[in-house]
């Protein structure tokens, strides 16, 4: 598992192999949840599912796309990060921390 950030802005990413394929679980903030799912196959555009009221697919998509390209296999990225009553600055910090995870895949 890799992490980025501190306190309620800490996010984490866990990788699991399923046969030759990969699943990435994203969580953190004050409450981990499933807010989105992104599926990526080599040579095809990613497919994102956004659950109502959530925007987690925005940070999940780069995870799935980079891992798919790097490892040349099917990838599913799912999860979500939540901070109660987050301001725009807090959301930007969480998104930035998620981007740091992508750099370490």
N, C-alpha and C positions, 0 to 999 in steps of 0.2 A: 504494500500500500504506500502511495506517495501522498504527501500533504503540502498545503500552501496556506499561509496566513496564520493568524493567532486569534485566540478567544472565539467570540461568536462569528468571526469572519474566516475561521479556519475551514477549508474544504479538503476533501480527500477523494482519492480515486483508487479503486481496487480492480485488479485484472484477474479474470478466471479463464482458463482454456476449456473449451468444449470440443473435444476432438481436435481438428485442425483450426477451429474458429475461436474467436475471442469475444468475451463479454466484459464490458467495463461498467462498474457501479460507481456513480458519483453521489456524494453526500456532503453534509456539513451545515454550517450555520447553526441556528438554534434548534432546527428540526429537519432531519433528513426525511425525504418523502419521494414518491414517484410522481414527477410532474411532466415527464416526457420520455420518449423512446426514439432513438435514431438507429436505423439499420443501413449498413453500407456493404456493398459487394464490389469487388475489384472491377473497374471499367464501367461502372454504372453510377448514376447520381444517387446520393443518399436519400433515404425516405424518412421523414420525421413525423412523429405523432405528438401533438401538443394537447395535454389534458386541459380541460376547461379551467380558465383562470390562472394558468401557469405559463411560464416562458422559459422553462429549463432546457427545452430543445435548442435554444440559441447557444448555450454553452456545451451541450452534448454533441452537436453536429461536428464541430471541429475535432473533438475527441475521436469520434467514429471515423471521420474522413482521414485524419492523419494516421491512425492505427491501421486502417484498411490499406492505405497506400504503402506504409512502412513494412507491414508484415505480409502483404499480398494475400489476404484472407478475408472472409466475411467477418464483420464486426457488428455487435449490438452495444449501444451505450444507453444506459437508463439511470434514472434517479432524479434527484432534485435537492436544492439548497434553499433554506428558508430562514429569514430573520424577520421577526414580528415588526410591523409598521416601518419597514426599511425606507430610508430616504434615498434620493437619487444617488447621493455620494456613497451610501452604504452598498447600494446595488452595484455601482461602478467598482467599488473595492472587491466585492464578491466575484464579479465577472473577471476582474483583473487577476484574482487569485486562481480562478478556473483556467485562465489563459496560461498561467505559469505551470499548471499541471500538464497542459497540452505539450508544452516545451520539453517535458520530462518523460513522455511516453516512450 
